């Protein structure tokens, strides 16, 4: 299954930007692993302190990376709930509430690399034994329908979006 095969009713149009950052030919079998390699390389190449911000009140590089980790955890949880047949609508999550706690972290590159890799490996494992029927299950999250199969592409696209932001606003 490729990203190009996704149907508009499988996700909220809000996510179009993230999905468009994933190649159309990307497959559900490889996107998480490819994105893992790309992100680990990206983080390792950052040569500025992780507490660097580009403006007053903006997240630091470390906070943006932690946001990506937290967002992946939320999306993987959604996938787990949907694929297990739990039809309970799931609320959205407030990224700013999550980020309030980031001020308590001393971001070390090695720790973020380990956390990202552990999170992604858990997500990859979740999708390893999924069936075609489970991929097609839809649930409700943030008041919108979402299929299980869109989630790996959203995770990869969301990461890429924030890596682009870091490149453009923090590292240039």
Secondary structure in CASP SS format (residue, H / E / C, confidence):
PFRMAT SS
TARGET T0000
AUTHOR 0000-0000-0000
METHOD secondary structure of the structure
MODEL  1
X C 1.00
X E 1.00
X H 1.00
X H 1.00
X H 1.00
X C 1.00
X C 1.00
X H 1.00
X H 1.00
X H 1.00
X C 1.00
X C 1.00
X H 1.00
X H 1.00
X H 1.00
X H 1.00
X H 1.00
X H 1.00
X H 1.00
X C 1.00
X C 1.00
X C 1.00
X C 1.00
X C 1.00
X C 1.00
X C 1.00
X E 1.00
X C 1.00
X C 1.00
X C 1.00
X H 1.00
X H 1.00
X H 1.00
X H 1.00
X H 1.00
X H 1.00
X H 1.00
X H 1.00
X H 1.00
X H 1.00
X H 1.00
X H 1.00
X H 1.00
X H 1.00
X H 1.00
X C 1.00
X C 1.00
X C 1.00
X C 1.00
X C 1.00
X C 1.00
X C 1.00
X C 1.00
X C 1.00
X C 1.00
X C 1.00
X C 1.00
X C 1.00
X C 1.00
X C 1.00
X H 1.00
X H 1.00
X H 1.00
X H 1.00
X H 1.00
X H 1.00
X H 1.00
X H 1.00
X H 1.00
X H 1.00
X H 1.00
X H 1.00
X H 1.00
X H 1.00
X H 1.00
X H 1.00
X H 1.00
X H 1.00
X H 1.00
X H 1.00
X H 1.00
X H 1.00
X H 1.00
X C 1.00
X C 1.00
X C 1.00
X C 1.00
X C 1.00
X C 1.00
X E 1.00
X C 1.00
X C 1.00
X C 1.00
X C 1.00
X H 1.00
X H 1.00
X H 1.00
X H 1.00
X H 1.00
X H 1.00
X H 1.00
X H 1.00
X H 1.00
X H 1.00
X C 1.00
X C 1.00
X C 1.00
X C 1.00
X H 1.00
X H 1.00
X H 1.00
X H 1.00
X H 1.00
X H 1.00
X H 1.00
X H 1.00
X H 1.00
X H 1.00
X H 1.00
X H 1.00
X H 1.00
X H 1.00
X H 1.00
X H 1.00
X H 1.00
X H 1.00
X H 1.00
X H 1.00
X C 1.00
X C 1.00
X C 1.00
X H 1.00
X H 1.00
X H 1.00
X H 1.00
X C 1.00
X C 1.00
X E 1.00
X E 1.00
X E 1.00
X E 1.00
X C 1.00
X C 1.00
X E 1.00
X E 1.00
X E 1.00
X E 1.00
X H 1.00
X H 1.00
X H 1.00
X H 1.00
X H 1.00
X H 1.00
X H 1.00
X H 1.00
X H 1.00
X H 1.00
X H 1.00
X H 1.00
X H 1.00
X H 1.00
X H 1.00
X H 1.00
X H 1.00
X H 1.00
X H 1.00
X H 1.00
X H 1.00
X H 1.00
X H 1.00
X C 1.00
X C 1.00
END
